[in-house]
Amino acid sequence: PHAWPTPVTQGVGVGLHNALVAGNASAWVPWQITGEQPTGHSLMSGCSLTPKSHTVQHFTRTIPVDSRRIAAEPAFGAVLASAYYRAGDGRLGIVLINPGASHRTVRLRLRNVEGSGPLDLYTTTDGTGYTKEGRVTPRKGVLELPLAARSIASLKSAEAGERESGVPTGI
């Protein structure tokens, strides 16, 4: 379903997370990109993005091409967490899903990324699309992020030239 909060509570966001983390999938291919009406098969409705589309954007725009999934623990808890790293240029992507009805503060301890520089933060909540919230910088390898109830957030390396490289082993 396309209606919020289904994409992050039991829909496409949870399905993508499970496929990539529990299933160790290396690719995820949708059955249908769009249709005249929003359906369980389509990601969009006509030319319009839906909450389901915005949820998928956190994965498609955050996970670097040719990256590998790295440890993100706990991957299955009150918040679903996954992280991805591309060795060639040190790009990092992190996706966090809060399917619960309560606000959560997530503390990320980034190991071996001291010089990784800033990360761009994007969120989707009830009534918002895939929205850039700004830029965050780890302090001594730690980030604390508030996650709204029933939301998804993603962090990705700032554009080249705005960061230094680091080699993460996990979060």
N, C-alpha and C positions, 0 to 999 in steps of 0.2 A: 504493500500500500504506500501511497504518496503522502498521506496526511501525517502531520507531526503529532506525536513523537515517534510513531511507528518506525521510521527509518533508523533510529538509534536505540530503540528498546527491543525490537524483535525482527526488524526488517533488514534492508540491504546493508546498513553499516555493520551490524552484528554478523551478518552472513559473510561480508568481505573480510572482517577481522578473523572469523573462524577459519575461512578458507586459507588465508595467508599464514596464520599463526598455528592453529591446530592441524590444518591439512597440509601445511608447508607448500602450498601452491606457488608456482612461479608465474602464473598468469591468471587473470580473471576476465572472461569475455562475456558481456551481456547478451542475452537472447535477442533483445530488441531495444534500439536506442530511443525511438519515439513512436508515437501513434496519435490518432485523432483525439483520443481520450486517455487520461492516465489509467494504466492497467498494472497488474502485478508483473507483467512481462517488460514493460517499457520503463526507461529511465526518465523520460520527459513527456510532456504533453504538447504535441505540435512543436512549435518553436520556443515554448516556454519552459523555463526551469522550474522544478518543483522542490519541495523539501527532500525528496528522494534523490534528485539530481544533485542538490547542494551537498548532501551527505557523501555521495560518490566522489565529488570534487576533492574532498579531503584526502582521498587515496590517490586519485589520478594526478593531482597537482603537487602532492607532497612527496611521494615516493620517487626518488631519482631513477631515471632510466639506467639500466645495467647495475642497479644496486643489489645488495644482499641484505636480508633481514638479519638484524643483530638482536642480542638479548634485550628484552624489556620485561622487567619483573616487578610485580606479578602481572603477567599477560592477561590472566583471567581472575579478576577480583571485582571490587565495587566499581572500579574504573578499568576498562579494557585498554591495554597499551600495546603498541607495536612500534618498532623503530627500524630504520633502513639506512644503509651507508653505501656510498659509491667510492671505492678506493682510488680511482683515477684522479679525482679532484677534491676528495674529502667532503662531499655534500652529504648532509644528514637530513633525514625526514622522520618525524614522530607523529603518530596519530593516537589521540586519546578520546575515548567515548565514555561519557557518564550516562548510563541508561537509567539510573535511579532517580527517585523523586526528590532527592536532597542535594543541595549544593555541596561540593567537595573542593578541598584544596589539595592539589597534587604537588608533591615534592619530587622533582627529578634530580637524581644524582648522576651526572654525566661523567663516566669514567674515561680517562684518556682523551678528553676533548677540551682541555684547559685553554688552548689557543683557537678554538673553533669560531670565536667571534659571535656576532649577533644571529638570532633566528627570527624569522618573520612568523607572527602568530595569526592564525585564521580561526574563526569560530562560526558555528551555526547553532542557533537556538530557535525556540518557538517564535516565529514571526520574522526571523532574519535569514538571509541567504548566506552564501559562502563569503564572509566578511573579513577583510584584513583589519586586525585590531591594533597592529603596530609591530614594534620590534622589541625583543627581549634579549638580554645578554646574560649568559651564565656567570655567576660570581663564585669563584673558587669551585667551579664545576657543579654548581647547584642552581636550580630554577624552582621557584614556587609559583604555581599557577592556580587561580581560582577557576573552577569549572561549574557552570550553572547546571541545575538539575536538567536531565534529559537534553544533553548537548553533546556536540562533537567539537574537538579542537585539533588543530594540527600546527606543527612547527616545522619550518624548513630553513635550510641554510640561506642566509642573505646572498644576494647576487655576487658573482665573482668580483674581486677587487674590494669588497666590503668586509672581508673576513680573512682570517689566517687558517691554514689547514691544521687538522688534528686527526688522529686515528682512534675513533671510539671502539670500545669493546662491548659496550652495552649501556643501558640506563637502568 
